Amino acid sequence: MLIAITGGMGFIGRALVDLHIMNGDQIRILSPVRPELSLHDSITLYLGDLVTSVDVLDRFVDGADILYHCAAEILDEDKMYPVNVTGTRNLCKAASGRIGHWVQLSSVGVYGRQVSGVVTEETELNPKGMYEVTKAESDSIVTSVSREDAFSCSILRPSNVYGTDMRNQSLFQMVAVIEKGLFFFIGQPGASANYIHVDNVAEALMLCGCSQASRGGVFNISDRLALEAFVAVIADELGRRTPTLRLPERPVRWVTRALDPTKRFPLTESRIDAMTTRSIYSIDKIRDELAYDHRVTIEDGIRQLVRKWK
């Protein structure tokens, strides 16, 4: 098969590329910069971006059996709308009538902050931050164009994606705090740690690309442990005692809000949200319809992460 991947040099994209190499496919990667390392013989590099390289996009997508749209701006808010929204429009225009199937990498963030309960693909969208808002709009653009019979599409929405090569340092920072014996829980027991290993995301993306049952579908993907069990796995791999200190949520939020402008307090509102949420992201749909199963369990993945940190 001929595979085209935006964001193929990124954290998730690299894992997806590796799977398609093992599958014997021919792969096109769109990248704004030329990689320092040589690429596999099955990979063709297209230098360009989603916003300014419209002529490159036509050649990049032409004849692709599957197009994976994994590229997105996640850090710079000023670039999020141009890349995530305008870039998706440009890619849709190029892909219309030129590809077989589009797989959209989205995020469970489009559902907004979920304090408790089970989140499914039927949960109402309620994005809050700029990244989440632009990802929701990107999904909507792809779905609308697909309904015009330009191509079929699937949407995959992972929770927090992690792995040993991730750029986000938040989990490594948690490991360091536990190593130093400074970690404490916030609020009542029973919070849910919702994460998904990058290899699992790549596997789910490939299922969305290759399975006819995925056409027109939206699929959530996540794994979880109770936060207490999640921290216990880290402590065990470090050879440290499992933390037990627990502080009430409201005073911790007050202190965090008061000290946040100094940028010296290690906690933020978003981190407190993550440490107190009781929501669970159901993966029943992707399991039932696409026969998905985790390649890497959350316990094994976190132990890999701690070993990398050490």
Secondary structure, 3 states (H helix, E strand, C coil): CEEEEECCCCHHHHHHHHHHHHCCCEEEEEECCCCCCCCCCCEEEEECCCCCCHHHHHHHHCCCCEEEECCCCCCCHHHHHHHHHHHHHHHHHHHCCCCCEEEEECCHHHHCCCCEEEECCCCCCCCCCHHHHHHHHHHHHHHHHHHCCCCEEEEEEECEEECCCCCCCHHHHHHHHHHCCCCCEECCCCCEEEEEEHHHHHHHHHHHHHCHHHCCCEEEECEEEEHHHHHHHHHHHHCCCCCCCEECHHHHHHHHHHHHHHCCCCCCHHHHHHHHCEEEECCHHHHHHHCCCCCCCHHHHHHHHHHHHC
